[in-house]
Amino acid sequence: RDAFLSLRVGVQAALLFIVVFVLGFAMCAVLATITHESPLPWLLPVVAVAAAVLFYVLRQAGFLNRLLAAARDHAAGRAVGDVPVKGRSVVAELAGHWNRMRQSAEASRANEAKSERLKTELITNVSHDLRTPLTSVISYVELLKNPDLPEEERASYISIIDQKSKRLKALIDDLFEATKMASGSVELNRERVDLVQLIEQALAESGAKDGAAGIEFRVKLSEHPVFAIVDGQKMWRVFDNLISNIIRYSLEGTRAYISLERTGGRVEIAFKNVAKYELGDNVDELLERFKRGDASRHTEGSGLGLAIAKSIVDLHGGSFG
């Protein structure tokens, strides 16, 4: 049945089979005439070989027809599954290559769709995060234009404008830094740095050890210095971003864990916490720019901390995830 999915392929295979074995039977008849013996002893082997070859030819034609049908459906934009691969023939090898090519195309299409979705979300989130403090600044500036405004309220409004302006500047700075990191145009000032001391410095400056935001930090670091050739300032930014995320997004009253382990020539640093927000299935997307666990975006984070941290680690040739 598969051999005749494409009538042209099936007919060509059948004609080839007929031509070859008609010649075989004719040869048997000629040999029988020359030797004056019965052709039956030769006919039986020829029939057996014919049956085996017919099965093989039709099977390969079926393989080829399935490939043609799959390619036709794929070209038309219809969903196509893998073509079964049986045996080690050239056609079977071609089917295997087709399956890998189809899977690669499907993965590429899915990544492209995801990229487009994330791009749309990025534009929406950037607009939201920049518009919110800007709207506040504009509103309070309008209020300050009132000449009869009491001095106490005026001072309060100026304080709010100052706070929102700094928030806006921090967002813009983070956006530029994330874009610069993603482009790979950042130069690293590598030097010999003690990672243990760097983490302890980031913890001290964040106030994490003082019970910030009701989170209890359990820190397990090496008793001896662990040196690495890194850009100390940028690596400190990684640790600071991660600790800030833990303080901002952890469930109150829970523990957070920080550990550092040296394995061979590599160092593995782990930050673990219990999130206060439901993360959903697409946890990996938290590493995208302007992504947050807080989907309502009520928190003060820029949504760029993890993206910046990942870019810095990637620039150092490490892995982040």
Sine and cosine of phi, psi and omega as CSV:
sin_phi,cos_phi,sin_psi,cos_psi,sin_omega,cos_omega
0.00,0.00,-0.72,0.70,0.02,-1.00
-0.89,0.46,-0.56,0.83,-0.04,-1.00
-0.90,0.44,-0.44,0.90,-0.05,-1.00
-0.94,-0.35,0.32,0.95,0.14,-0.99
-0.87,0.49,-0.64,0.77,0.18,-0.98
-0.95,-0.31,0.93,-0.36,-0.11,-0.99
-0.86,0.52,-0.60,0.80,-0.03,-1.00
-0.89,0.46,-0.71,0.70,0.02,-1.00
-0.90,0.43,-0.70,0.72,-0.01,-1.00
-0.88,0.47,-0.69,0.72,-0.01,-1.00
-0.91,0.41,-0.68,0.74,0.01,-1.00
-0.89,0.46,-0.66,0.75,0.02,-1.00
-0.91,0.42,-0.67,0.74,-0.01,-1.00
-0.91,0.41,-0.68,0.74,0.01,-1.00
-0.89,0.45,-0.67,0.74,0.04,-1.00
-0.87,0.49,-0.69,0.72,0.02,-1.00
-0.88,0.48,-0.71,0.70,-0.05,-1.00
-0.89,0.45,-0.70,0.71,-0.03,-1.00
-0.87,0.48,-0.74,0.67,-0.06,-1.00
-0.89,0.46,-0.71,0.70,-0.11,-0.99
-1.00,0.09,-0.34,0.94,0.19,-0.98
-0.91,0.42,-0.65,0.76,0.07,-1.00
-0.90,0.44,-0.60,0.80,0.04,-1.00
-0.89,0.45,-0.72,0.69,0.02,-1.00
-0.91,0.42,-0.61,0.79,0.02,-1.00
-0.90,0.44,-0.63,0.77,0.03,-1.00
-0.90,0.44,-0.63,0.78,0.04,-1.00
-0.88,0.47,-0.68,0.73,-0.01,-1.00
-0.90,0.43,-0.65,0.76,0.02,-1.00
-0.90,0.44,-0.70,0.71,0.02,-1.00
-0.88,0.47,-0.63,0.78,0.01,-1.00
-0.91,0.41,-0.60,0.80,0.00,-1.00
-0.93,0.37,-0.66,0.75,-0.04,-1.00
-0.93,0.37,-0.68,0.74,-0.08,-1.00
-1.00,0.02,-0.14,0.99,-0.05,-1.00
0.83,0.56,0.60,0.80,0.05,-1.00
-0.89,-0.46,0.22,-0.97,0.01,-1.00
-0.94,0.35,0.68,-0.73,0.00,-1.00
-0.97,0.23,-0.10,0.99,-0.09,-1.00
-0.85,0.53,-0.69,0.72,0.00,-1.00
-0.86,0.51,-0.51,0.86,0.04,-1.00
-1.00,0.09,-0.51,0.86,-0.05,-1.00
-0.91,0.42,-0.64,0.77,-0.04,-1.00
-0.89,0.47,-0.74,0.67,0.07,-1.00
-0.88,0.47,-0.62,0.79,0.00,-1.00
-0.90,0.44,-0.66,0.75,0.02,-1.00
-0.90,0.44,-0.66,0.75,0.01,-1.00
-0.90,0.44,-0.71,0.70,0.03,-1.00
-0.90,0.43,-0.62,0.78,0.00,-1.00
-0.87,0.49,-0.69,0.73,-0.01,-1.00
-0.89,0.45,-0.69,0.72,-0.01,-1.00
-0.91,0.42,-0.71,0.71,-0.02,-1.00
-0.92,0.39,-0.62,0.79,0.03,-1.00
-0.87,0.50,-0.70,0.71,0.03,-1.00
-0.87,0.49,-0.71,0.71,-0.03,-1.00
-0.91,0.42,-0.71,0.70,-0.04,-1.00
-0.89,0.45,-0.71,0.70,-0.01,-1.00
-0.92,0.39,-0.57,0.82,0.03,-1.00
-0.90,0.43,-0.70,0.71,0.03,-1.00
-0.92,0.40,-0.60,0.80,0.06,-1.00
-0.90,0.44,-0.61,0.79,0.05,-1.00
-0.90,0.43,-0.68,0.73,0.08,-1.00
-0.83,0.56,-0.75,0.66,-0.06,-1.00
-0.89,0.46,-0.64,0.77,0.01,-1.00
-0.92,0.40,-0.61,0.79,0.04,-1.00
-0.90,0.43,-0.65,0.76,0.05,-1.00
-0.89,0.46,-0.68,0.73,0.01,-1.00
-0.89,0.46,-0.68,0.74,0.00,-1.00
-0.91,0.42,-0.67,0.74,0.01,-1.00
-0.90,0.43,-0.69,0.72,0.01,-1.00
-0.90,0.43,-0.62,0.78,0.01,-1.00
-0.90,0.43,-0.70,0.71,0.00,-1.00
-0.92,0.40,-0.63,0.77,-0.01,-1.00
-0.90,0.43,-0.66,0.75,0.01,-1.00
-0.91,0.41,-0.49,0.87,0.00,-1.00
-0.99,0.10,-0.04,1.00,0.04,-1.00
1.00,0.05,0.17,0.98,0.01,-1.00
-1.00,0.04,0.45,-0.89,0.01,-1.00
-0.92,0.39,0.74,-0.68,-0.05,-1.00
-0.77,-0.63,0.69,-0.72,0.08,-1.00
-1.00,-0.01,0.00,-1.00,0.04,-1.00
-0.94,0.33,0.55,-0.84,0.11,-0.99
-1.00,0.08,0.79,-0.61,0.00,-1.00
-0.85,0.53,0.69,-0.72,0.00,-1.00
-0.94,-0.34,0.87,-0.48,0.00,-1.00
-0.74,-0.67,0.72,-0.69,0.03,-1.00
0.99,0.12,-0.14,-0.99,-0.05,-1.00
-0.82,-0.58,0.43,0.90,-0.01,-1.00
-0.96,0.27,0.16,-0.99,0.02,-1.00
-0.89,0.46,-0.63,0.78,0.00,-1.00
-0.92,0.40,-0.63,0.78,0.05,-1.00
-0.90,0.45,-0.64,0.77,0.05,-1.00
-0.90,0.43,-0.64,0.77,0.05,-1.00
-0.89,0.45,-0.63,0.78,0.04,-1.00
-0.89,0.45,-0.65,0.76,0.05,-1.00
-0.88,0.47,-0.69,0.73,0.03,-1.00
-0.90,0.44,-0.63,0.77,0.02,-1.00
-0.88,0.47,-0.70,0.72,-0.01,-1.00
-0.87,0.50,-0.70,0.72,0.00,-1.00
-0.91,0.40,-0.62,0.78,0.02,-1.00
-0.91,0.41,-0.65,0.76,0.02,-1.00
-0.91,0.41,-0.69,0.73,0.01,-1.00
-0.89,0.45,-0.64,0.77,0.03,-1.00
-0.90,0.43,-0.66,0.75,0.02,-1.00
-0.91,0.42,-0.65,0.76,0.02,-1.00
-0.90,0.43,-0.68,0.73,0.02,-1.00
-0.89,0.45,-0.65,0.76,0.02,-1.00
-0.90,0.43,-0.64,0.77,0.02,-1.00
-0.91,0.41,-0.67,0.75,0.02,-1.00
-0.90,0.43,-0.66,0.75,0.02,-1.00
-0.91,0.42,-0.60,0.80,0.02,-1.00
-0.91,0.41,-0.67,0.75,0.03,-1.00
-0.91,0.42,-0.66,0.75,0.04,-1.00
-0.90,0.44,-0.66,0.75,0.00,-1.00
-0.88,0.47,-0.67,0.75,0.02,-1.00
-0.90,0.43,-0.65,0.76,0.01,-1.00
-0.91,0.42,-0.70,0.71,0.00,-1.00
-0.91,0.41,-0.56,0.83,0.02,-1.00
-0.91,0.42,-0.67,0.74,0.03,-1.00
-0.90,0.44,-0.70,0.72,0.02,-1.00
-0.90,0.43,-0.61,0.79,0.01,-1.00
-0.88,0.48,-0.73,0.68,0.00,-1.00
-0.89,0.47,-0.68,0.73,0.00,-1.00
-0.89,0.45,-0.71,0.70,-0.05,-1.00
-0.94,0.35,-0.63,0.78,0.05,-1.00
-0.87,0.49,-0.72,0.69,-0.01,-1.00
-0.87,0.50,-0.68,0.73,-0.02,-1.00
-0.91,0.42,-0.75,0.67,-0.10,-1.00
-0.94,0.35,-0.51,0.86,0.02,-1.00
-0.99,0.12,-0.56,0.83,-0.06,-1.00
-0.95,0.32,-0.57,0.82,-0.09,-1.00
-0.87,0.50,-0.82,0.58,0.04,-1.00
-0.93,0.37,-0.52,0.85,0.00,-1.00
-0.92,0.40,-0.64,0.76,0.04,-1.00
-0.88,0.47,-0.65,0.76,0.03,-1.00
-0.89,0.46,-0.70,0.72,0.00,-1.00
-0.86,0.51,-0.74,0.67,-0.02,-1.00
-0.88,0.47,-0.68,0.74,-0.03,-1.00
-0.89,0.45,-0.71,0.70,-0.03,-1.00
-0.96,0.29,-0.48,0.87,0.10,-1.00
-0.90,0.44,-0.65,0.76,0.04,-1.00
-0.88,0.47,-0.65,0.76,0.01,-1.00
-0.91,0.41,-0.57,0.82,-0.01,-1.00
-0.93,0.36,-0.30,0.95,0.01,-1.00
-0.95,0.31,-0.22,0.98,0.01,-1.00
-0.96,0.28,0.91,-0.42,-0.06,-1.00
-0.93,0.37,-0.37,0.93,-0.04,-1.00
-1.00,-0.02,0.17,0.99,-0.05,-1.00
-0.93,0.36,0.77,-0.64,0.03,-1.00
-0.86,0.51,0.52,-0.85,-0.07,-1.00
-0.88,0.47,-0.56,0.83,-0.01,-1.00
-0.91,0.41,-0.69,0.72,0.02,-1.00
-0.93,0.38,-0.62,0.78,0.01,-1.00
-0.86,0.50,-0.70,0.71,0.02,-1.00
-0.90,0.44,-0.61,0.79,0.02,-1.00
-0.91,0.42,-0.68,0.74,-0.01,-1.00
-0.92,0.40,-0.64,0.77,0.02,-1.00
-0.89,0.45,-0.63,0.78,0.04,-1.00
-0.89,0.46,-0.67,0.74,0.01,-1.00
-0.91,0.41,-0.67,0.74,0.02,-1.00
-0.88,0.48,-0.67,0.74,0.03,-1.00
-0.87,0.50,-0.69,0.72,-0.02,-1.00
-0.90,0.43,-0.72,0.69,-0.03,-1.00
-0.93,0.37,-0.57,0.82,0.02,-1.00
-0.91,0.41,-0.68,0.73,0.04,-1.00
-0.91,0.42,-0.61,0.80,0.06,-1.00
-0.89,0.46,-0.69,0.73,0.02,-1.00
-0.90,0.44,-0.68,0.74,0.02,-1.00
-0.89,0.46,-0.67,0.74,0.01,-1.00
-0.89,0.45,-0.64,0.77,0.03,-1.00
-0.90,0.45,-0.72,0.70,-0.02,-1.00
-0.91,0.41,-0.67,0.74,0.03,-1.00
-0.88,0.48,-0.69,0.72,0.01,-1.00
-0.90,0.43,-0.63,0.78,0.01,-1.00
-0.90,0.44,-0.71,0.71,0.03,-1.00
-0.90,0.44,-0.65,0.76,-0.01,-1.00
-0.91,0.41,-0.68,0.74,0.01,-1.00
-0.89,0.45,-0.65,0.76,0.01,-1.00
-0.91,0.42,-0.67,0.74,0.01,-1.00
-0.90,0.43,-0.66,0.75,0.03,-1.00
-0.89,0.46,-0.71,0.71,-0.04,-1.00
-0.90,0.43,-0.51,0.86,-0.01,-1.00
-0.97,0.23,-0.24,0.97,0.01,-1.00
0.97,0.26,0.28,0.96,-0.04,-1.00
-1.00,-0.10,0.45,0.89,-0.02,-1.00
-0.98,-0.21,0.73,-0.68,0.05,-1.00
-1.00,-0.04,0.70,-0.71,0.00,-1.00
-0.99,-0.16,0.77,-0.64,0.09,-1.00
-1.00,-0.09,0.99,0.14,-0.09,-1.00
-0.96,0.29,0.64,-0.77,0.08,-1.00
-0.42,-0.91,0.17,-0.98,-0.01,-1.00
-0.98,0.18,0.92,-0.40,-0.12,-0.99
-0.82,-0.57,0.63,-0.78,0.09,-1.00
-1.00,0.07,0.94,-0.34,-0.05,-1.00
-0.91,0.40,-0.55,0.84,0.01,-1.00
-0.88,0.47,-0.73,0.68,0.00,-1.00
-0.91,0.42,-0.58,0.81,-0.01,-1.00
-0.91,0.41,-0.68,0.74,0.03,-1.00
-0.91,0.42,-0.69,0.72,0.01,-1.00
-0.89,0.46,-0.60,0.80,0.04,-1.00
-0.91,0.42,-0.70,0.71,0.01,-1.00
-0.89,0.45,-0.63,0.78,0.03,-1.00
-0.90,0.43,-0.69,0.73,-0.03,-1.00
-0.91,0.42,-0.69,0.72,-0.05,-1.00
-0.94,0.33,-0.44,0.90,0.00,-1.00
-0.99,0.10,-0.25,0.97,-0.06,-1.00
0.97,0.22,0.26,0.96,-0.06,-1.00
-0.88,0.47,-0.64,0.77,-0.05,-1.00
-0.95,0.31,-0.22,0.98,0.01,-1.00
-1.00,-0.02,0.22,0.98,0.00,-1.00
0.98,0.20,0.62,0.78,-0.01,-1.00
-0.86,0.51,0.74,-0.68,0.06,-1.00
0.84,0.54,0.39,0.92,0.07,-1.00
0.96,0.28,0.37,0.93,0.00,-1.00
-0.97,-0.26,0.77,-0.64,0.04,-1.00
-1.00,-0.08,0.88,-0.47,-0.04,-1.00
-1.00,-0.03,0.78,-0.63,0.12,-0.99
-0.93,-0.36,0.93,-0.37,-0.12,-0.99
-0.93,-0.36,0.80,-0.60,0.03,-1.00
-0.82,-0.57,0.99,-0.13,-0.03,-1.00
-0.89,-0.46,0.24,-0.97,0.02,-1.00
-0.93,0.36,0.59,-0.81,0.05,-1.00
-0.96,0.29,-0.33,0.94,-0.01,-1.00
-0.94,-0.34,0.42,-0.91,0.03,-1.00
-0.86,0.51,0.62,-0.78,0.08,-1.00
-0.88,-0.48,0.96,-0.27,-0.11,-0.99
-1.00,-0.03,0.56,-0.83,0.08,-1.00
-0.55,-0.83,0.49,-0.87,0.03,-1.00
-1.00,0.00,1.00,-0.07,-0.07,-1.00
-0.65,-0.76,0.17,-0.99,0.15,-0.99
-0.99,0.13,0.96,-0.26,-0.11,-0.99
-0.85,0.52,-0.66,0.75,-0.05,-1.00
-0.91,0.41,-0.69,0.72,-0.02,-1.00
-0.96,0.29,-0.58,0.82,0.03,-1.00
-0.93,0.36,-0.56,0.83,0.11,-0.99
-0.88,0.48,-0.61,0.79,0.02,-1.00
-0.88,0.47,-0.61,0.79,0.05,-1.00
-0.87,0.50,-0.79,0.62,-0.03,-1.00
-0.89,0.45,-0.65,0.76,-0.01,-1.00
-0.90,0.43,-0.67,0.74,0.02,-1.00
-0.89,0.46,-0.69,0.73,-0.03,-1.00
-0.92,0.39,-0.68,0.73,0.02,-1.00
-0.91,0.42,-0.66,0.76,0.04,-1.00
-0.88,0.47,-0.64,0.77,0.04,-1.00
-0.89,0.45,-0.66,0.75,0.02,-1.00
-0.88,0.48,-0.73,0.69,-0.02,-1.00
-0.90,0.44,-0.63,0.77,-0.11,-0.99
-0.98,0.20,-0.60,0.80,-0.19,-0.98
-0.91,-0.41,0.07,1.00,-0.01,-1.00
-0.99,0.14,0.48,-0.88,0.09,-1.00
-0.94,0.34,0.75,-0.66,-0.06,-1.00
-0.89,0.46,0.61,-0.80,0.02,-1.00
0.99,0.12,0.11,0.99,0.01,-1.00
-0.97,-0.23,0.09,-1.00,0.02,-1.00
-0.97,-0.24,0.50,-0.87,0.13,-0.99
-0.85,-0.53,0.60,-0.80,-0.09,-1.00
-0.86,-0.51,0.71,-0.71,0.09,-1.00
-0.78,-0.62,0.80,-0.60,-0.01,-1.00
-0.68,-0.74,0.45,-0.89,0.04,-1.00
-0.72,-0.70,0.82,-0.57,0.02,-1.00
-0.76,-0.65,0.64,-0.77,0.04,-1.00
-0.96,-0.28,0.84,-0.54,0.03,-1.00
-0.82,-0.57,0.96,-0.29,-0.03,-1.00
0.91,0.42,-0.81,-0.59,-0.01,-1.00
-1.00,-0.10,0.22,0.98,-0.04,-1.00
-0.86,-0.51,0.36,-0.93,0.06,-1.00
-0.84,-0.54,0.76,-0.65,0.04,-1.00
-0.92,-0.38,0.86,-0.51,-0.01,-1.00
-0.90,-0.43,0.80,-0.60,-0.07,-1.00
-0.87,-0.49,0.72,-0.70,0.11,-0.99
-0.87,-0.49,0.85,-0.53,-0.04,-1.00
-0.77,-0.64,0.66,-0.75,0.05,-1.00
-0.43,-0.90,0.17,-0.98,0.06,-1.00
-0.97,-0.24,0.89,-0.45,-0.08,-1.00
-0.97,0.24,0.56,-0.83,0.04,-1.00
-1.00,0.09,-0.23,0.97,-0.01,-1.00
-0.93,-0.37,0.50,-0.87,0.07,-1.00
-0.95,0.30,0.83,-0.55,-0.11,-0.99
-1.00,0.05,-0.37,0.93,-0.02,-1.00
0.97,0.23,-0.27,-0.96,-0.09,-1.00
-1.00,0.08,-0.52,0.86,-0.12,-0.99
-1.00,0.00,0.89,0.46,-0.03,-1.00
-0.91,0.42,-0.58,0.82,-0.03,-1.00
-0.88,0.48,-0.44,0.90,-0.04,-1.00
-0.95,0.31,-0.19,0.98,0.06,-1.00
-0.90,0.44,-0.34,0.94,0.02,-1.00
-0.99,0.14,-0.09,1.00,0.03,-1.00
-0.98,0.20,0.38,-0.92,-0.01,-1.00
-0.92,0.39,0.67,-0.74,0.02,-1.00
0.89,0.45,0.40,0.92,0.11,-0.99
-1.00,-0.08,0.64,-0.77,0.03,-1.00
-0.67,-0.74,0.47,-0.88,0.14,-0.99
-0.93,0.36,-0.49,0.87,0.05,-1.00
-1.00,0.10,1.00,-0.08,-0.07,-1.00
-0.90,0.43,-0.46,0.89,-0.01,-1.00
-0.97,0.25,-0.26,0.97,0.08,-1.00
0.88,0.48,0.65,0.76,0.05,-1.00
-1.00,0.00,-0.21,0.98,-0.02,-1.00
-0.99,0.13,0.18,-0.98,-0.09,-1.00
-1.00,0.06,-0.08,1.00,-0.04,-1.00
-0.92,0.40,0.42,-0.91,-0.01,-1.00
-1.00,0.03,-0.26,0.96,-0.08,-1.00
0.98,0.19,0.21,0.98,-0.03,-1.00
-0.91,-0.41,-0.15,0.99,-0.10,-0.99
-0.85,0.53,-0.76,0.65,-0.02,-1.00
-0.94,0.35,-0.61,0.80,0.02,-1.00
-0.89,0.45,-0.67,0.74,0.03,-1.00
-0.92,0.40,-0.71,0.71,0.00,-1.00
-0.86,0.51,-0.69,0.72,0.00,-1.00
-0.90,0.43,-0.66,0.76,-0.01,-1.00
-0.89,0.46,-0.66,0.76,0.00,-1.00
-0.91,0.42,-0.70,0.71,0.01,-1.00
-0.90,0.44,-0.65,0.76,0.03,-1.00
-0.88,0.47,-0.64,0.77,0.01,-1.00
-0.89,0.45,-0.48,0.87,0.03,-1.00
-0.99,0.10,0.00,1.00,-0.01,-1.00
0.99,0.16,0.29,0.96,0.02,-1.00
-0.99,-0.13,-0.10,-1.00,0.04,-1.00
-0.82,-0.57,0.60,-0.80,-0.08,-1.00
-0.74,-0.67,0.81,-0.58,0.01,-1.00
0.06,-1.00,0.00,0.00,0.00,0.00
